[in-house]
Amino acid sequence: GGRGQKALAKYGVWESVENVCTSVVGRKDWAPDATAEEGVERIFTDRPYTTQVLPRDKLVGVLHEYICENLSDKVKLNY
């Protein structure tokens, strides 16, 4: 578990990403044909780490800033 957190830490950007995350202890899943009320809530109490969530655009923003400030001579961004 924690693959994303470990990968971001390896590249020195996890602390910046964590600052815009929210901690969660579970999730809600729905079958493809389920209604909003039919979701199944799952709470995780046995994980060795806390799941962190954030909107994708915030992750992109943090990574963009990190690359521009630290890797602009090695990485060219096109989007």
C-alpha positions in Angstrom: 0.0 0.0 0.0 0.9 3.6 -0.3 2.6 3.3 -3.7 1.7 6.8 -4.8 2.8 8.4 -1.5 6.1 6.4 -1.7 6.8 7.4 -5.3 6.1 11.1 -4.7 8.4 11.0 -1.6 11.1 9.3 -3.7 11.1 12.3 -6.1 10.9 14.9 -3.3 7.4 16.2 -4.0 5.2 14.3 -1.5 5.3 17.0 1.2 4.0 19.6 -1.3 1.3 17.2 -2.5 0.3 16.2 1.0 -0.3 19.9 1.9 -3.3 20.0 -0.5 -4.7 16.5 0.4 -7.5 15.4 2.6 -7.2 12.3 4.8 -9.8 9.6 4.4 -10.4 6.2 6.1 -12.7 4.6 3.6 -14.5 4.9 0.3 -17.9 4.3 -1.2 -18.3 2.0 -4.2 -21.2 1.6 -6.6 -22.0 -1.2 -9.1 -22.3 0.2 -12.6 -26.1 0.0 -12.6 -26.6 1.1 -8.9 -28.5 4.2 -7.8 -26.9 6.8 -5.6 -28.5 5.2 -2.5 -27.1 1.7 -3.3 -23.5 2.5 -2.8 -21.5 0.4 -0.3 -19.4 2.2 2.2 -16.0 0.6 3.1 -14.0 1.8 6.1 -10.4 0.7 6.4 -9.0 0.2 10.0 -6.1 -2.1 9.3 -4.0 -0.1 6.8 -0.5 1.0 7.8 -0.9 4.4 6.2 -3.7 6.9 5.8 -5.2 7.3 2.4 -4.8 10.9 1.0 -7.1 12.2 -1.7 -7.1 15.4 -3.8 -8.7 16.6 -7.0 -6.6 15.8 -10.1 -6.2 19.4 -11.0 -4.5 20.2 -7.6 -2.1 17.3 -8.2 -1.3 18.6 -11.6 -0.8 22.1 -10.2 1.6 20.9 -7.5 3.6 18.8 -10.0 3.7 21.7 -12.5 5.1 24.1 -9.9 7.6 21.5 -8.7 8.9 20.8 -12.2 9.1 24.5 -13.2 11.0 25.3 -10.0 13.3 22.2 -9.8 13.5 20.5 -13.2 12.9 23.1 -15.9 16.3 22.3 -17.4 15.4 18.6 -17.7 11.7 18.5 -18.3 9.7 20.3 -20.9 5.9 20.5 -20.3 3.5 20.7 -23.2 -0.2 20.8 -22.5 
